[in-house]
Structure formats: structure tokens, C-alpha cells
Amino acid sequence: MIQPLNPKPNGQCKVVALPMQSSDGALHHISASSLKLYLGCSLKYYFKKILKLEEPTSPAFQLGKAVHAGLQAFHLGRWHGKSHDEQTVLKAYHRAFLEQEATDPVQYKSGEREKFLEKGELILKAYLDSDHAKMEDIPLGVEVKLEEEFAELPSPLLGYVDLVRPGNIPVDFKTYAATPNVELEAFQHELQLTAYQLLIEEATGEAVEGRELVFLVKTAKPKIIVHRIPPATEAAKARFWLVAQAAIDGIYHERFYPQPGMACSWCSFRQECKAWTGGVS
């Protein structure tokens, strides 16, 4: 249910007052990924979040999830003073890979599975050998779930942060097939990183000193690229609220339309999109 508004006037944002009931439950909470999904294509959001149509799992997605499990084992070990050596990390990686195969199988081409498995091992080994893995500071949190209510939104904001470093710095790990343009990636993930900052500041009452993206690049020789950006300014936070309010307003009032663009080339719902009539027969 959408939460009642109890705004705390801060002079920063325009508060959108929405009714208290949501017919589909999609706004029990809102995450940065849901906001980005809606803003990218509102009809894809409808297929995925409202109709809950299933998407085929890709090998790259399965690999990324398993690599994240390895990273999680490493940083949880560091955080709790337990084993976090290469063997521990790879064991967690293989376990996650097998669990996903059992619950959400992927159709591999001949020999592809073994190549993906090896690629994941290589990228985790590259990370363990990187300066980022050799950081001396102990994490403040690993795979942290944060959910907070804000006066600016009618639904609680939800986020899962991969790693929180001293200084309340949220870290998000990304796996990529090719070397990314880090400035462009930082721009594209600004919504997510600002959401994390707002959630951490609300939960701790303390400032966030920076935000960090770590790219694990699956090239022949894996690369680890760390890109740290400053904390979001008050203007950037106000921008986040405005964007989030616009998306929530669209979801609540069921504005779901096709948004043709480059992303259509890899969208799983292209056939459903073609069949969409908007209720006109």
C-alpha cells in the first residue's frame, strides 16, 4: 500500500500527493532499478513488474550473479574476521552457479558453459589480486538491505548495497564484457548511487563521503576498474526526487506505453510490445 504522506518541508522538492491505494501493489516500495526500468520503457516495466512475465536468463546474467556471490563471500569474510581466501571465494562462486542452474537453467551452446565457468574464476582471481581487494579498511556492511520512508515519496525507497566502506561509501560491483566508459557509466548509474546515498544517510544520520563503482571486465585478461565519484549534492538529490516522483506518478496512474529505442534490440518483450494495442481493438 502506498504510504500516507507526512511531508517535512525542506524547501527542496515538490511533494506529489497520491491516493493511498495502489491497485496492483507495485508501489509497496520503489527501488532505483524499478525507477530506471520505468523511465527506460514504461511498457517493459508493465510486462515485467505488473504482469510479471518471465524473461529468459542469459549466460552473462547467471555468471554475474555467481561472481557477485564470490565477492560477497570475500567481503563477508573480511567483515566478520573469517576465511576469505581464494578457495573460499571460488567455493561460494561455484555453489551459486550450481544453485542457479538448478532453479533457473540456462541454454548454453556446446562448450559455452565451461568457458563461462572459467571466465568467472579468472575475473574473481583478478579481483582478489587487485588493489581494491587489498584495501585495509574493514567493511561497514555487505549486501546491505535498506528501506526507508521519505517525505518526498509516497512509497518507501528500497535498496541493496553490495558493500559499504568507512565514510559510509556505497560500492556497487558491475560485470562487463568490454572496457566501459566510466564517465558514461557513472552518469547512467547516478540514480542508483544517489538512492544508496539517501538511504545510508537516512539510516545512519551521517554524511556519505563518496560513491564507488567497481567494474569487473570480462576481457581475455580480466580488468578491475575502480571509479569513485563525489557524494551527490543537494541539487542532485532534488533531481532524484523529481525523477522518482515522475516515475511513481506514471506507475500509479498506469501510464504504460511503448518507448522505441536502441534497447528494443535486446528486449525480451518485443513480441508482446508489437501486440500491444493500448486497449484499442
Phi, psi and omega in degrees: 000140177292134184285145175295147181278137173222069192296143173252101186305122178238002178072005186260321193229154172271122181275129178266119179268116179247156174302164187275348184253140173241125187290336186246353179077004183292342184250027172301325169207169180224137179245165178297324180293323177292320177299314181295321178298313181296315183291331178288315176199111184293330180287324175297319176303316181299313180296320188275316188261331182265306178281341180057043174291142182277145175251141175295137179281131181270156175304321181295321179294316179298318178296315180301319179296318181292321177297320177299323178296321177296317178296321179298316179298321180297309185284330173296320177299316178296318184295317185262007179068031180247180184300134177213033179281180185301319181298318179297317182294314181292328177297316178296321179298310182293322179297316180295320180298314181292321179297320179291323178298325182286324185263332184216072187297149180245142177273105179266151169283168182303124178081353185289322183302314182297321179295320179294317180301315180295321181298319178296320178297315182297321183287327176290321177296321178296321179295315182298336180268000185273163177297329182295319179289338182269011178304144181272336183289147180269137182299149171273340179189153178226131183049057185275125174266126179233132176220121184223150173264138180235146179298334185281346184234146177278351178236150176298146176268133184238141176206148174242116184259127183301314186206140174240120181263162175309145190090008181058034184276114176284138180240132178238127180267136179232134173258134183228150179279332182224163182299122184276160167277105191295326179294318179293319180296320178299320178296316183291334181257012182301319181300314181295313183292325177291321177300316179299317180299314181298319180294317181294316180296322179291322183286324186257338186073012182242159180283153173263128187270352180177177178220146190225134171246133176241116182263125174255105191263124187271048176280174182307317171251102187305146180236145175244118182241123180254129180231110179258135179238157181294163175297154178296138177282172177298324178295321179292323177295317179298321177299317179301313182299317181297317179295315181297318179298319180296318180292315181297320179299318179294319179294314183298319181270012171056049174267094182237110184224155175296142176230080184303139179183190182300326184294344179297333185294335179241014180283136181284346187252028184296321181292318178297323180295317180298327183277352183292133179240354182070021179091358180267124182270000000 
